[in-house]
Structure formats: structure tokens, C-alpha cells
Amino acid sequence: MWEKKKYPTKHTKFPKKKKKTLWPSRALWEINIFPKSTFPIPMHKHSLFSLDISLGRYGDFLDDIVTLALRNECSEYVCVANVHMLVEAYGNNSFAKTVNEAAIVTPDGMPLTWALRWLFGIKQERVAGMDLLPDLLSLASRRTMPVYFYGGTEDTMRQTKKYILERYPAIPFVGTCSPPFRPLTDDENEKTISEINRSGAKIVFVSLGCPKQERWMASMRGRVNAVMIGIGAALPVLTGIQKRAPKWMQKAGLEWFYRLMQEPERLWKRYLVTNCIFIYLILREKIIKLLHYKP
């Protein structure tokens, strides 16, 4: 006798299908099921005028920075690129080489993401230093990664230490350094390197401003055993010394204008020059593409 085949009805309960994961999820990575080597370092980059910009989702950047930091005796640096940095690099091949040799170059400014999309059809989200800093501190708190801050005034460093110990008490805050506003001697550099390495810092946040911080990080690669990240103006915003632009201004690419309103005497010339050069570069590149377009 053959069995009568049962056909499903609307009341039939089917077992839930498991979702296929093509890549280890961040949650699994956080509990160390997958080794750190499964995450791709370095990230894919795309050239935008003078800079090679790293591409990926915002979360990918966080994952890869933390992965670098957790490697034994890793000595790399991360540049957070905006229009100012791009124009500086465009006029200085040596500085362009310094930035492009970084393990990661994040697209900090909205204009950079717009240029990637308009000129090359690349949809890239913004990866701003002002977002990376607090998010990396949160990750460092969860994974108890020691952090060190280099740059800024002594008062800024005191406020930074106070802020982090209050907001992120689980972070091993291993030190700060406020260097003098002059070129350091070899002995002073060696003392700084020794202090950072003895501290066991995994991430060194560098706040010297562009292009000074990028040059300092490049000179320290292979000497400082940590991931160095140039955060520039993100530190005073984090600690409340300065205010960040409203969300609508961030999305509209007007964060630079908000900063200009806060420090007009210091920033007006920089923004006037760099913004005009950037617009010129984009328009020139677009015209060249249109002239060479073949349907």
C-alpha cells in the first residue's frame, strides 16, 4: 500500500529557514568566534585627485581599525581626509605620499563622497573623524583596549582625560602628551616613543592638525607599536570645548561653514582657498570626462 501524500495547507507550520551568512557578523566577531585575520586589511582604495580614499561601509572602517589595533606590535596609521587635506596633498607630492601610505584613508568630508559619486559613480558614505572618535572609544571600552592621546594643549589633555574617565570608565586610559609648538629634538621623540610603547596603548589618537599630524604619524610608523589616528578638530568637539554643527548642516556638507563661524579669523583664508581649488578640480575632471565620453 502506498501512503497518501500530504499536501501543505494554510495551517501547516514550516520550520524557519536559517539565514545564510556570507561573512562573519560583527556580533560573532565580538565574542571571538572568528579570528581577526578574517577581516580584510588593507581596505580597497580609489584615487580621487591626489588621494587614495578607502571605500566601505562605516562599520567596516570601525572593524578594520580595531582589528589593526589588536594585532601584536602593529604600527600603522589612519588618515581622516577632508577637502583641506586633499588640496594640501594636491599641491605637495611628498604629503600626498605620506597620506596614501596610510593603512586607511577615510572620506571625512561630505564633498569627498559627492565627488566619488559624481565623477566615478561610487556610492560611499561619510566616515567622519567626529563620529569615529566616540565610536572607537566605545569599542575600546568594551574590549578594554588601552588608549593614548597625543597633541593639543595641556588644558585640552586634562579635559580629555577627565571626560573619558567619566564617560568611559572601563577604558584603560594610559597617557597623554602635549608636545611643544616647535620641532622636537631626537631625544624628545625617542622619549615620546618609549613612553607610548611602555604604556601598552593599542590606539593613539593624534590631535595636531593637518598636515602636521599626518607627517608625525608617518614618521612614527614602525616605531610606535599602536594604531595612530589623526583626529584633528574632533577632540575639542568631543570634550565640549567646541560645538558640532547640527545634523542638517552635516548632511548638507556645511560642517565647514559652521566651524568657520566659530573661528572666522583662523579659518576664513583656508576655506576660501581650499574650497575654490576643490571646486575647480571637480569641474575640470568632469569636463575632461565629458569630452572623452564615447556612447
DRENDO-1510 file (C-alpha; in Angstrom, 1 decimal, always signed):
<recs>
REC; n; res; u; v; w
REC; 1; MET; +0.0; +0.0; +0.0 .
REC; 2; TRP; +1.2; +3.4; -0.8 .
REC; 3; GLU; +1.0; +6.3; +1.6 .
REC; 4; LYS; -1.2; +9.2; +0.7 .
REC; 5; LYS; +0.9; +12.2; +0.1 .
REC; 6; LYS; +0.1; +15.1; +2.5 .
REC; 7; TYR; -0.1; +18.5; +0.8 .
REC; 8; PRO; +0.5; +21.6; +2.9 .
REC; 9; THR; -2.5; +23.7; +4.0 .
REC; 10; LYS; -2.7; +27.2; +5.3 .
REC; 11; HIS; -2.4; +25.7; +8.8 .
REC; 12; THR; +0.8; +23.8; +8.1 .
REC; 13; LYS; +3.7; +25.1; +10.2 .
REC; 14; PHE; +7.1; +25.1; +8.4 .
REC; 15; PRO; +10.4; +25.2; +10.2 .
REC; 16; LYS; +12.1; +28.6; +9.9 .
REC; 17; LYS; +14.9; +28.7; +7.4 .
REC; 18; LYS; +18.2; +29.8; +8.7 .
REC; 19; LYS; +19.7; +32.8; +7.1 .
REC; 20; LYS; +22.9; +32.2; +5.2 .
REC; 21; THR; +25.7; +34.5; +6.4 .
REC; 22; LEU; +28.3; +35.3; +3.7 .
REC; 23; TRP; +30.6; +37.0; +6.2 .
REC; 24; PRO; +31.1; +36.7; +9.9 .
REC; 25; SER; +28.8; +39.0; +11.7 .
REC; 26; ARG; +30.1; +41.7; +14.0 .
REC; 27; ALA; +28.4; +40.1; +17.0 .
REC; 28; LEU; +30.2; +36.8; +16.4 .
REC; 29; TRP; +33.5; +38.7; +16.0 .
REC; 30; GLU; +32.9; +40.5; +19.3 .
REC; 31; ILE; +32.9; +37.2; +21.2 .
REC; 32; ASN; +36.0; +35.9; +19.4 .
REC; 33; ILE; +34.4; +33.0; +17.4 .
REC; 34; PHE; +36.2; +34.2; +14.3 .
REC; 35; PRO; +39.9; +35.1; +14.2 .
REC; 36; LYS; +40.8; +38.7; +13.5 .
REC; 37; SER; +42.6; +37.7; +10.3 .
REC; 38; THR; +39.2; +37.1; +8.5 .
REC; 39; PHE; +38.7; +40.8; +8.2 .
REC; 40; PRO; +40.3; +42.4; +5.1 .
REC; 41; ILE; +43.3; +44.7; +5.7 .
REC; 42; PRO; +44.1; +46.9; +3.8 .
REC; 43; MET; +40.8; +48.2; +2.5 .
REC; 44; HIS; +40.2; +48.8; -1.2 .
REC; 45; LYS; +41.1; +52.3; -2.2 .
REC; 46; HIS; +40.0; +54.6; -5.1 .
REC; 47; SER; +42.0; +57.6; -6.3 .
REC; 48; LEU; +40.4; +61.0; -6.0 .
REC; 49; PHE; +42.8; +63.6; -7.5 .
REC; 50; SER; +45.8; +63.4; -5.1 .
REC; 51; LEU; +44.5; +61.0; -2.5 .
REC; 52; ASP; +43.7; +57.3; -2.4 .
REC; 53; ILE; +40.4; +57.1; -0.5 .
REC; 54; SER; +39.4; +53.9; +1.3 .
REC; 55; LEU; +36.0; +52.5; +0.4 .
REC; 56; GLY; +33.5; +50.6; +2.5 .
REC; 57; ARG; +30.7; +50.9; +5.0 .
REC; 58; TYR; +31.1; +52.9; +8.2 .
REC; 59; GLY; +31.1; +49.7; +10.2 .
REC; 60; ASP; +33.8; +48.2; +8.1 .
REC; 61; PHE; +36.1; +51.1; +8.9 .
REC; 62; LEU; +35.5; +50.6; +12.7 .
REC; 63; ASP; +36.1; +46.8; +12.3 .
REC; 64; ASP; +39.3; +47.2; +10.4 .
REC; 65; ILE; +40.7; +49.9; +12.8 .
REC; 66; VAL; +40.0; +47.7; +15.8 .
REC; 67; THR; +41.5; +44.7; +14.0 .
REC; 68; LEU; +44.7; +46.6; +13.4 .
REC; 69; ALA; +44.8; +47.7; +17.0 .
REC; 70; LEU; +44.5; +44.2; +18.3 .
REC; 71; ARG; +47.4; +42.8; +16.2 .
REC; 72; ASN; +50.5; +42.3; +18.2 .
REC; 73; GLU; +53.1; +45.1; +17.7 .
REC; 74; CYS; +51.1; +46.7; +14.9 .
REC; 75; SER; +52.4; +50.0; +13.9 .
REC; 76; GLU; +50.1; +51.7; +11.4 .
REC; 77; TYR; +48.3; +55.0; +10.9 .
REC; 78; VAL; +44.9; +56.1; +9.7 .
REC; 79; CYS; +44.2; +59.4; +8.0 .
REC; 80; VAL; +40.9; +61.2; +8.1 .
REC; 81; ALA; +40.7; +63.0; +4.8 .
REC; 82; ASN; +38.7; +66.1; +4.1 .
REC; 83; VAL; +38.9; +68.9; +1.4 .
REC; 84; HIS; +41.7; +70.6; +3.2 .
REC; 85; MET; +43.8; +67.5; +3.2 .
REC; 86; LEU; +43.1; +66.7; -0.4 .
REC; 87; VAL; +44.1; +70.2; -1.6 .
REC; 88; GLU; +47.2; +70.1; +0.6 .
REC; 89; ALA; +48.2; +66.8; -1.0 .
REC; 90; TYR; +47.4; +68.0; -4.5 .
REC; 91; GLY; +50.0; +70.8; -4.1 .
REC; 92; ASN; +52.6; +68.7; -2.4 .
REC; 93; ASN; +53.6; +65.3; -3.7 .
REC; 94; SER; +55.6; +64.4; -0.6 .
REC; 95; PHE; +52.5; +65.0; +1.6 .
REC; 96; ALA; +50.3; +63.0; -0.8 .
REC; 97; LYS; +52.7; +60.1; -0.5 .
REC; 98; THR; +52.5; +60.4; +3.3 .
REC; 99; VAL; +48.7; +60.2; +3.3 .
REC; 100; ASN; +48.5; +57.5; +0.6 .
REC; 101; GLU; +50.8; +55.2; +2.6 .
REC; 102; ALA; +48.4; +55.1; +5.5 .
REC; 103; ALA; +46.6; +51.8; +6.1 .
REC; 104; ILE; +43.3; +53.5; +5.9 .
REC; 105; VAL; +42.2; +56.9; +4.5 .
REC; 106; THR; +38.6; +57.7; +5.5 .
REC; 107; PRO; +36.4; +60.1; +3.5 .
REC; 108; ASP; +35.7; +62.5; +6.3 .
REC; 109; GLY; +34.1; +65.3; +4.4 .
REC; 110; MET; +30.7; +65.1; +2.5 .
REC; 111; PRO; +32.2; +66.9; -0.5 .
REC; 112; LEU; +34.6; +63.9; -1.0 .
REC; 113; THR; +31.7; +61.4; -1.0 .
REC; 114; TRP; +29.9; +63.6; -3.5 .
REC; 115; ALA; +32.9; +63.8; -5.7 .
REC; 116; LEU; +33.3; +60.0; -5.7 .
REC; 117; ARG; +29.7; +59.6; -6.7 .
REC; 118; TRP; +29.6; +62.4; -9.3 .
REC; 119; LEU; +32.9; +61.5; -11.1 .
REC; 120; PHE; +33.1; +57.8; -10.7 .
REC; 121; GLY; +29.6; +56.6; -9.7 .
REC; 122; ILE; +30.8; +55.3; -6.3 .
REC; 123; LYS; +28.3; +55.4; -3.5 .
REC; 124; GLN; +30.3; +56.0; -0.4 .
REC; 125; GLU; +29.0; +57.0; +3.0 .
REC; 126; ARG; +30.9; +59.6; +5.0 .
REC; 127; VAL; +33.3; +58.4; +7.6 .
REC; 128; ALA; +33.9; +61.4; +9.8 .
REC; 129; GLY; +36.6; +61.7; +12.5 .
REC; 130; MET; +34.0; +63.3; +14.8 .
REC; 131; ASP; +32.0; +60.1; +14.6 .
REC; 132; LEU; +34.9; +57.7; +14.6 .
REC; 133; LEU; +36.4; +59.1; +17.8 .
REC; 134; PRO; +33.4; +58.4; +20.2 .
REC; 135; ASP; +32.6; +55.1; +18.4 .
REC; 136; LEU; +36.2; +53.9; +18.7 .
REC; 137; LEU; +36.2; +54.9; +22.4 .
REC; 138; SER; +33.0; +52.8; +22.9 .
REC; 139; LEU; +34.7; +49.8; +21.3 .
REC; 140; ALA; +37.8; +50.3; +23.3 .
REC; 141; SER; +35.7; +50.4; +26.4 .
REC; 142; ARG; +34.0; +47.1; +25.6 .
REC; 143; ARG; +37.3; +45.4; +24.6 .
REC; 144; THR; +39.4; +47.2; +27.3 .
REC; 145; MET; +41.9; +48.5; +24.7 .
REC; 146; PRO; +44.4; +51.0; +26.2 .
REC; 147; VAL; +44.2; +54.4; +24.6 .
REC; 148; TYR; +46.7; +57.3; +24.5 .
REC; 149; PHE; +46.2; +60.9; +23.3 .
REC; 150; TYR; +48.9; +63.0; +21.6 .
REC; 151; GLY; +48.7; +66.7; +20.7 .
REC; 152; GLY; +46.7; +69.7; +21.8 .
REC; 153; THR; +47.4; +71.9; +24.8 .
REC; 154; GLU; +47.9; +70.7; +28.3 .
REC; 155; ASP; +44.5; +72.1; +29.2 .
REC; 156; THR; +42.8; +70.2; +26.4 .
REC; 157; MET; +44.6; +67.0; +27.5 .
REC; 158; ARG; +43.4; +67.5; +31.1 .
REC; 159; GLN; +39.8; +67.9; +29.9 .
REC; 160; THR; +40.1; +64.9; +27.6 .
REC; 161; LYS; +41.3; +62.7; +30.5 .
REC; 162; LYS; +38.5; +63.9; +32.8 .
REC; 163; TYR; +35.9; +63.4; +30.1 .
REC; 164; ILE; +36.9; +59.9; +29.1 .
REC; 165; LEU; +37.3; +58.7; +32.7 .
REC; 166; GLU; +33.8; +59.9; +33.4 .
REC; 167; ARG; +32.1; +58.7; +30.2 .
REC; 168; TYR; +34.2; +55.5; +29.5 .
REC; 169; PRO; +35.4; +54.3; +32.9 .
REC; 170; ALA; +36.2; +50.8; +31.5 .
REC; 171; ILE; +38.9; +52.2; +29.2 .
REC; 172; PRO; +42.5; +51.8; +30.3 .
REC; 173; PHE; +43.5; +55.5; +29.8 .
REC; 174; VAL; +47.3; +55.1; +29.7 .
REC; 175; GLY; +48.5; +58.6; +29.0 .
REC; 176; THR; +48.6; +61.9; +27.2 .
REC; 177; CYS; +51.3; +64.1; +25.7 .
REC; 178; SER; +51.1; +67.8; +24.9 .
REC; 179; PRO; +54.1; +68.5; +22.7 .
REC; 180; PRO; +55.7; +72.0; +22.5 .
REC; 181; PHE; +54.8; +74.1; +19.5 .
REC; 182; ARG; +58.2; +73.7; +17.8 .
REC; 183; PRO; +60.1; +70.9; +16.1 .
REC; 184; LEU; +61.0; +68.2; +18.6 .
REC; 185; THR; +64.6; +67.0; +19.2 .
REC; 186; ASP; +65.6; +63.4; +18.5 .
REC; 187; ASP; +65.9; +62.8; +22.3 .
REC; 188; GLU; +62.3; +64.2; +22.8 .
REC; 189; ASN; +61.0; +62.0; +20.0 .
REC; 190; GLU; +62.7; +58.9; +21.5 .
REC; 191; LYS; +61.3; +59.7; +24.9 .
REC; 192; THR; +57.8; +60.0; +23.5 .
REC; 193; ILE; +58.1; +56.7; +21.6 .
REC; 194; SER; +59.4; +54.9; +24.7 .
REC; 195; GLU; +56.6; +56.3; +26.8 .
REC; 196; ILE; +53.8; +55.3; +24.4 .
REC; 197; ASN; +55.3; +51.8; +23.9 .
REC; 198; ARG; +55.7; +51.2; +27.6 .
REC; 199; SER; +52.1; +52.3; +28.2 .
REC; 200; GLY; +50.8; +49.4; +26.1 .
REC; 201; ALA; +48.5; +51.7; +24.1 .
REC; 202; LYS; +46.7; +50.0; +21.3 .
REC; 203; ILE; +45.2; +53.2; +19.8 .
REC; 204; VAL; +47.0; +56.6; +19.8 .
REC; 205; PHE; +44.6; +59.5; +19.0 .
REC; 206; VAL; +46.7; +62.3; +17.4 .
REC; 207; SER; +45.4; +65.9; +17.5 .
REC; 208; LEU; +48.0; +68.1; +15.8 .
REC; 209; GLY; +46.0; +69.4; +12.9 .
REC; 210; CYS; +46.6; +68.8; +9.2 .
REC; 211; PRO; +49.3; +68.3; +7.8 .
REC; 212; LYS; +51.4; +68.1; +10.9 .
REC; 213; GLN; +49.6; +65.1; +12.5 .
REC; 214; GLU; +49.9; +63.1; +9.2 .
REC; 215; ARG; +53.6; +63.7; +9.0 .
REC; 216; TRP; +54.1; +62.9; +12.6 .
REC; 217; MET; +52.2; +59.6; +12.3 .
REC; 218; ALA; +54.2; +58.6; +9.2 .
REC; 219; SER; +57.5; +59.3; +11.0 .
REC; 220; MET; +56.3; +57.1; +13.9 .
REC; 221; ARG; +55.3; +54.1; +11.8 .
REC; 222; GLY; +57.5; +51.2; +12.7 .
REC; 223; ARG; +58.5; +52.9; +15.9 .
REC; 224; VAL; +55.2; +53.3; +17.9 .
REC; 225; ASN; +53.6; +50.0; +18.5 .
REC; 226; ALA; +50.0; +51.0; +18.1 .
REC; 227; VAL; +47.4; +52.3; +15.5 .
REC; 228; MET; +47.7; +56.1; +15.2 .
REC; 229; ILE; +44.6; +58.0; +14.1 .
REC; 230; GLY; +44.7; +61.7; +13.1 .
REC; 231; ILE; +41.6; +63.2; +14.7 .
REC; 232; GLY; +42.3; +66.9; +14.3 .
REC; 233; ALA; +39.3; +69.0; +15.5 .
REC; 234; ALA; +37.3; +66.1; +16.7 .
REC; 235; LEU; +38.8; +66.2; +20.2 .
REC; 236; PRO; +37.7; +69.7; +21.3 .
REC; 237; VAL; +34.2; +68.8; +20.0 .
REC; 238; LEU; +34.1; +65.5; +21.9 .
REC; 239; THR; +35.1; +67.2; +25.2 .
REC; 240; GLY; +32.6; +70.1; +24.7 .
REC; 241; ILE; +35.2; +72.8; +24.1 .
REC; 242; GLN; +33.6; +73.4; +20.7 .
REC; 243; LYS; +30.2; +72.6; +19.4 .
REC; 244; ARG; +29.5; +70.4; +16.4 .
REC; 245; ALA; +27.3; +71.5; +13.5 .
REC; 246; PRO; +23.6; +70.4; +13.6 .
REC; 247; LYS; +22.7; +67.2; +11.7 .
REC; 248; TRP; +21.1; +69.1; +8.8 .
REC; 249; MET; +24.3; +71.0; +8.2 .
REC; 250; GLN; +26.4; +67.8; +8.4 .
REC; 251; LYS; +24.2; +66.1; +5.8 .
REC; 252; ALA; +24.3; +69.2; +3.6 .
REC; 253; GLY; +28.1; +69.3; +3.6 .
REC; 254; LEU; +28.1; +72.6; +5.5 .
REC; 255; GLU; +30.0; +71.5; +8.6 .
REC; 256; TRP; +33.0; +73.5; +7.4 .
REC; 257; PHE; +30.8; +76.6; +7.4 .
REC; 258; TYR; +29.7; +76.0; +11.0 .
REC; 259; ARG; +33.4; +75.8; +12.0 .
REC; 260; LEU; +34.1; +78.9; +10.1 .
REC; 261; MET; +31.5; +80.8; +12.1 .
REC; 262; GLN; +33.2; +79.6; +15.3 .
REC; 263; GLU; +36.8; +80.5; +14.2 .
REC; 264; PRO; +36.5; +83.0; +11.4 .
REC; 265; GLU; +39.9; +84.7; +11.8 .
REC; 266; ARG; +41.8; +81.4; +11.8 .
REC; 267; LEU; +39.8; +79.5; +9.1 .
REC; 268; TRP; +38.5; +82.0; +6.5 .
REC; 269; LYS; +41.6; +82.0; +4.3 .
REC; 270; ARG; +41.9; +78.2; +4.4 .
REC; 271; TYR; +38.4; +77.5; +3.4 .
REC; 272; LEU; +38.3; +80.2; +0.7 .
REC; 273; VAL; +41.4; +78.8; -1.0 .
REC; 274; THR; +40.8; +75.1; -0.5 .
REC; 275; ASN; +37.1; +75.1; -1.4 .
REC; 276; CYS; +37.8; +77.1; -4.6 .
REC; 277; ILE; +40.6; +74.8; -5.7 .
REC; 278; PHE; +38.4; +71.7; -4.9 .
REC; 279; ILE; +35.5; +73.0; -7.0 .
REC; 280; TYR; +37.9; +73.8; -9.8 .
REC; 281; LEU; +39.4; +70.2; -9.7 .
REC; 282; ILE; +35.9; +68.6; -9.8 .
REC; 283; LEU; +34.7; +70.8; -12.7 .
REC; 284; ARG; +37.9; +70.2; -14.7 .
REC; 285; GLU; +37.7; +66.4; -14.2 .
REC; 286; LYS; +34.0; +66.4; -15.1 .
REC; 287; ILE; +34.7; +68.4; -18.3 .
REC; 288; ILE; +37.5; +66.1; -19.3 .
REC; 289; LYS; +35.3; +63.0; -18.8 .
REC; 290; LEU; +32.5; +64.6; -20.9 .
REC; 291; LEU; +35.0; +65.5; -23.7 .
REC; 292; HIS; +36.3; +61.9; -23.8 .
REC; 293; TYR; +32.9; +60.3; -23.4 .
REC; 294; LYS; +32.1; +57.7; -26.1 .
REC; 295; PRO; +28.4; +56.5; -26.1 .
</recs>
